[in-house]
């Protein structure tokens, strides 16, 4: 590293550290919804990416609407739009669970196929409704640009925002699962479905709400990602592989496993990409994950579930 | 005619012992040979009456590529409707049969076969990705069809059955690099692209040109997996190397992430020269204009070109497809296809493929396109200008 001053290297170190953390929060936000659904009912939701796209398009629609009717509200619309994307994705998830998913609970392979088909259908719906071209929402100014603690260090504001949202959503999911009455029912159903239903928990309702909440969180994730990535009919499919990676590596049915897994993968990928190339970084990360999964087939953190 | 040696003479008893798979492959080959013989007779059998002539349009209106191919579909239909309003080609109105390649390369080949063999189209306007063109190529050559291909691409190809109305890599790369080296006094370059054939080939050419002709230095070369959405570490590397120019060919959804994250990392047109090969007005719409300000695109056409021909074209395009429809480089190149075909047919005085190809190769076909005067060279590519546009 000749020709670089110490302060140069220090600022790169800080920014590189931030880039790892920011990737961590992206992965975590992507995976949370899927982890909840998978952990609770063993449904592998291949349409997870499309629920993220629903969130992204909600941001776009709200931004268009605000621009046209309440231009003075533009700096704040984003917050409202995120809530809206949760609600819309929640509602769509609730409906789909009722119409499709609940009929397939006993057949995990069929849910895989059905949700994959669902993802193709949703993609074509987006395409017919919004057009094939990518769109971009007008983002408020406070989300653009970089924060400069020193002249050499630029911390991306949108990265900070995604990070904050990721922490907030994780905290809320944690509170919901471990402190609320509903969370208690969810955990009971996860641990022993038959017993839970014997003590009077409506497990069908629990399933439906959990599925919808997972979808809602995917919607929030998609909404946040409009600040760092694209909004188009197939945008969601860009995330699906990484999402599965995080959930499977973390160990299913475990919130902390998902967090630990997102952190490990993000740091590995970010550091390797810096020293190798983008593509090689990904290859080495994947190989390492495969090796670890061979030794620990249940993922990083094993959940104590009686089956 | 056909690449396959004639297998009809195979003794029947030898065939008996072969596995089913081998047998069916052989059967396929024989069918191919027979088929080629048939279709060369059918070559003059183009669907043309005294009143109309049929052409095909083969793009993806569904699937991942629909995002890029929509503009080309619209432009070709505009050109064809204008030609029809002028009385058509050789006194015949053009009727279009539109097929959907569905972003799937085998589907492209299948639909091309359908257009040529059951619709007997006189020409096909279509394809966008190199992969789809490569899939269609054997069908075109076997059935002796005509394809007008609109995309800028990696080059290293020349088929008698294809007219390439987009630029090939050397056209797009050399002039652009010359310009940036001269006006920005650039010495060091950082190359970044998506990981597939077009960026890889383009960057190979760029590297040779930068090192051997411009005597510059390449401080980094990197390819991101298609669909990759995370550029944080790459951007930090670029920061560390401090190149005079970032030379970029990132595509698709990644392209949006790349520019949004550059902007967020404080790298913008004000403090960094960036020349990209993959941002037309179509992509800019998805990336968001504010993320591109001050960066440069190397293209042969921009919607904002200030010439009377272009202004007319832009207003006609918007009148047909809506005020908000962006017109990118490929869209304009697709618009040129039907016009060049019309000129070639009129020069040949016939719709017969061989005669039209002969006219195309005469070197005498020119067209006053929105981008300016273009020449169809005997090598099936266009002589055009390269422009570096600032966003």
Interface residues (C-beta under 8 A of the other chain):
Chain A: X4 X8 X12 X15 X16 X18 X19 X20 X22 X23 X26 X124 X127 X131 X132 X133 X134 X135 X136 X138 X139 X144 X145 X146 X148 X154 X156 X157 X158 X159 X225 X227 X228 X229 X230 X231 X232 X233 X234 X235 X237 X238 X239 X269 X270 X271 X273 X274 X277 X278 X279 X281 X282
Chain B: X61 X62 X64 X66 X67 X69 X70 X195 X222 X223 X224 X225 X227 X228 X229 X230 X231 X232 X233 X234 X235 X236 X237 X239 X240 X253 X255 X256 X257 X260 X261 X263 X264 X265 X266 X282 X283 X285 X286 X287 X288 X290 X326
